[in-house]
Amino acid sequence: VHRLITYVFVYEDLISLTCGAVLIWYFAGSFEKNVGTAKHCFLTGAFAILSALLFLLLETVLSRVSEVEEVKGFTPVAFATLGVSTTRSRMKRTLVLGVRVPVVLVPWFLLCTAWFIPRSSLLGNLCGLLAGEAYGLGYCFCLDFPESIASKLDRLFPFSLLKRIPGLKYIPGSLAERRALESSKINPVPGTYPTQSYCSSSPLALPAFQLHHPGAQSQGF
């Protein structure tokens, strides 16, 4: 039973490990920014289990026709997060290799390219994508807990410990806190940039001789 979730940590060679690290950094990192660290950890385990159960269900049928590659690595969970992002995205089209395509077709295009990743299971990636899209469309509503619970999890162990680790970026579960975190990056504190120290807060006063000579003042302007 433990293999329903531990398979995401299994890699057979360095190339597949590198590809898995890139997928974790790119897809899982952007998904964490949208839902928060606590909810991301919960959904990672949920997507891993759902993908594994769906894989076991389809493997019994497809194994009679052809050989099925055993699922390993984080790739199915990455496709699940990608499926959630594309189904809930407000964008209709995006650029893929210079061609504008519908956003809902992007995961299926990447599914074909992931076939070339060493030790990658096409059926496992497909199961992860189907699990993510099912969650994104609202069919797995039991896994979607509100932000109030995510905010409470931020104050519990081990998430309270993750906040205190220096150098680790923790994303809060509340949408208001995430927006405040992003706005603090866009609008830095006054005096952050060296060029701001040379700007004067009060308007410049006119020279004294221009106040007494209107003709010189107009000529100056």
C-alpha positions in Angstrom: 0.0 0.0 0.0 2.9 2.4 0.8 3.9 2.2 -2.9 0.8 4.2 -3.8 2.8 7.3 -2.8 6.4 6.4 -2.5 6.8 5.7 -6.2 7.2 9.5 -6.8 10.6 9.3 -5.1 11.9 6.4 -7.2 14.4 7.2 -10.0 16.6 4.7 -11.8 19.2 6.9 -13.3 20.6 10.5 -13.2 18.8 11.7 -16.3 15.3 10.8 -15.0 16.2 12.3 -11.7 17.2 15.6 -13.4 14.0 15.6 -15.4 12.0 15.0 -12.3 13.8 17.9 -10.5 13.0 20.3 -13.3 9.3 19.2 -13.3 9.1 19.7 -9.5 10.7 23.2 -9.8 8.7 24.4 -12.7 5.2 22.9 -12.5 4.9 22.1 -8.7 6.6 25.5 -7.8 4.0 27.5 -9.8 1.2 25.4 -8.4 2.4 26.0 -4.9 2.3 29.8 -5.5 -1.4 29.6 -6.3 -2.7 27.4 -3.5 -0.1 27.8 -0.7 2.4 25.4 0.8 0.1 23.5 3.1 -2.5 22.8 0.5 0.2 22.0 -2.1 1.6 19.3 0.2 -1.8 17.8 0.8 -2.7 17.8 -2.9 0.7 16.3 -3.9 -0.1 13.2 -1.8 -3.7 13.1 -3.0 -2.7 13.4 -6.7 0.0 10.7 -6.2 -2.5 8.2 -4.7 -5.2 9.0 -7.3 -2.8 8.6 -10.2 -1.5 5.3 -8.8 -5.1 3.9 -8.3 -6.1 4.9 -11.8 -2.9 3.4 -13.1 -3.5 0.1 -11.4 -7.1 0.1 -12.8 -6.1 0.7 -16.4 -3.0 -1.5 -16.2 -5.0 -4.6 -15.7 -6.8 -3.9 -19.0 -4.0 -2.6 -21.2 -1.4 -5.2 -20.0 -3.4 -7.8 -21.9 -2.8 -5.9 -25.2 0.8 -4.6 -24.8 3.5 -4.2 -22.2 3.0 -1.3 -19.8 5.9 0.7 -18.3 5.9 0.8 -14.6 5.1 4.2 -13.2 8.0 5.9 -11.3 9.0 9.5 -10.4 7.2 12.8 -9.9 6.1 13.2 -13.5 2.4 12.0 -13.0 2.0 14.4 -10.1 3.5 17.2 -12.2 0.9 16.5 -15.0 -1.8 16.5 -12.3 -0.8 20.0 -11.2 -0.6 21.1 -14.9 -4.1 19.7 -15.5 -5.5 21.8 -12.6 -3.8 24.9 -13.8 -5.0 24.7 -17.4 -8.6 23.8 -16.5 -8.9 26.7 -14.0 -6.9 29.2 -16.1 -8.7 32.3 -17.4 -6.5 32.3 -20.5 -8.1 30.9 -23.6 -5.0 30.6 -25.9 -1.2 30.6 -25.4 1.9 30.3 -27.5 3.5 26.9 -28.1 6.5 27.0 -30.4 5.3 30.2 -31.9 1.8 28.9 -32.6 -1.3 30.1 -30.6 -3.2 27.0 -29.3 -6.0 26.6 -26.8 -4.7 26.3 -23.2 -6.6 23.1 -22.6 -4.5 21.4 -25.3 -1.1 22.3 -23.8 -1.0 19.3 -21.3 -1.8 16.9 -24.1 1.0 18.3 -26.2 3.4 18.0 -23.2 2.2 14.5 -22.7 3.5 13.5 -26.1 6.9 15.2 -25.4 7.2 13.5 -22.0 7.2 10.2 -23.9 10.9 10.9 -24.7 11.9 11.2 -21.0 13.9 8.1 -20.0 12.0 5.6 -17.7 8.8 7.7 -18.1 5.5 5.8 -18.1 3.0 7.2 -20.7 0.1 5.5 -18.9 1.2 6.9 -15.5 1.5 10.5 -17.0 -1.9 10.1 -18.5 -3.4 9.0 -15.2 -1.9 12.0 -13.5 -3.3 14.4 -16.1 -6.7 12.8 -15.8 -6.7 13.1 -12.0 -5.6 16.8 -12.2 -8.3 17.7 -14.7 -10.9 15.9 -12.7 -9.9 17.9 -9.7 -9.8 21.1 -11.7 -13.3 20.6 -13.1 -14.7 20.0 -9.6 -15.3 16.3 -9.7 -13.0 15.7 -6.7 -14.6 18.4 -4.5 -13.9 16.4 -1.4 -10.2 17.2 -1.7 -10.8 20.9 -2.0 -10.8 22.3 1.6 -11.4 26.1 2.3 -8.8 28.7 2.9 -9.7 28.9 6.6 -8.5 25.3 7.1 -5.3 26.1 5.1 -4.7 29.1 7.4 -5.1 26.9 10.5 -2.6 24.4 9.0 -0.1 27.2 8.6 0.0 27.5 12.4 0.4 23.7 13.0 3.4 21.4 12.9 5.2 20.8 10.6 4.2 23.9 8.6 4.9 26.2 11.5 8.4 24.8 11.5 8.8 25.4 7.8 8.2 29.1 8.2 11.1 29.4 10.5 13.7 27.7 8.3 15.9 30.5 6.8 16.2 30.5 3.1 13.0 28.5 2.6 10.1 30.3 0.9 6.8 29.5 2.5 3.6 30.4 0.7 0.6 31.1 3.1 -2.7 29.4 2.5 -4.8 32.6 2.7 -5.3 34.4 -0.6 -5.2 37.8 1.1 -1.8 37.0 2.6 -0.5 35.7 -0.8 -1.6 39.0 -2.5 0.0 41.0 0.3 3.2 39.0 -0.2 3.2 39.7 -4.0 2.3 43.4 -3.6 5.2 43.8 -1.1 7.5 42.7 -4.0 5.9 45.0 -6.5 5.8 48.1 -4.2 9.1 48.0 -2.3 9.7 50.1 0.9 10.8 53.7 0.1 14.5 54.0 0.2 15.1 50.4 -1.1 16.7 51.7 -4.3 19.7 54.0 -4.1 18.2 56.4 -6.7 15.4 57.3 -4.3 17.8 58.9 -1.9 18.5 61.7 -4.4 14.8 62.6 -4.9 13.5 65.5 -2.9 10.0 65.2 -1.4 9.3 68.9 -1.6 9.0 70.9 -4.9 11.9 73.0 -5.9 11.7 76.7 -5.0 12.3 79.3 -7.6 15.5 81.4 -7.5 15.2 84.6 -5.5 16.0 86.9 -8.4 13.2 85.4 -10.5 10.6 86.4 -7.8 11.6 90.1 -8.1 11.9 90.2 -11.9 8.8 88.8 -13.8 10.5 89.3 -17.1 13.4 87.1 -16.1 11.0 84.6 -14.6 9.2 84.2 -17.9 12.4 84.0 -19.8 13.6 81.3 -17.4 10.5 79.2 -18.0 
